Amino acid sequence: MYVVTVEFTIAPAQWSDFLPLMLENATRSREDEPGCRQFDVCTEAAKPHVVYLYELYDDRAAFDAHLASAHFKSFAQATQAMIEQRVIGTWQRIAP
């Protein structure tokens, strides 16, 4: 399995606009992409404008299909100016 983690820092004034777009992107990914197995959107009270994603795909090709999807491209364009920082990690899952 191919794992992607993303930590977004969102401009505070953009938080209420960003979150629904993020949740819609996650839903579309889980429902419309056969290779997407999990797409968690997480927050932490101590970091009020940070969103952490945990995404699980069959393989790198499935993640590339996610990046090419219309819903992801729409999300990326709509949120580009809202994001102050983005840290992306990719991993190979070794546990079943």
N, C-alpha and C positions, 0 to 999 in steps of 0.2 A: 504494500500500500504506500501511496505517496501522500505525505502530510505537508500542509502549508499552514504556517502561522503568520498572522499579520497583526501588528499593533498600530492603531491609528491614534494620533492626537488630533482632536477636532477643535477648531476655533470655537471658543465658548458661545459666541453669538450665533453660531451655525448649528449647535447641537440639536435643537428641536427640528431642524430641517434635515439634518444628516441621518438621524436614527431611523425614521421610517423608510428612507431609501436603502439603508443598509439591510434592514429586516426584509424588505422586498427582494433585494438581490439574493439574500440567503435562501429565502423561500423558493424563488425561481431556480436557483442552483440545485436545491434538493429535489424539487419536483420535475424539472425539465431536463436535467443532465443525467443520463444513465450511469456515467462514471463517477458521479459525486455521491459518496456514501454518507457524509456527515458535513454539516456546515453550522458550527456553533458561533453565536454572537454573544460575547461576554463583556460585562462591565464590573467595576469595582468601586464601592462607595468612596474609598480613599483617593481615587483618581477619577474625578467626576467628568472629565472630557476625554477619556481614553476608552477605546473599544478594542477588544482582543478577539481575533478570529482563530478558530481551530477548524481546518478543512481537511477532509479525508477523501482521497480520490483513488480509483483503481490503479492508476499509473500516471506518469508524466503526460502522456498523450491526453488523458481525460482532463487534466488540469489545463493543458493548452486549449482544449475544446471549450473549457469554461472561459478562458481569456478571450476567445474568439466569439463567444455568444453575444447576441444582440442585447440581452438584459445586462450583461456585465459591461459592455461598451457604453450603454446608456447610463448605468450607475457611475462609471468612472468619469464620464463627461460631466454629469450633474454635480458630482461631489468634489471635483478637482480643486476648486477654490476654497472648499471648506476644511481641507486637510492641512494641518500645520506640519505634521511629521508622519512618516510611514516606515515601519521596520518590518521587513519580510524575511521569513525563514523557511527553508524547505528541508524535509526530513524523510527518511525511510522508516516506516513502522516495522519493528522487529517482533512485536508481540502479536498473537493471533487476534 
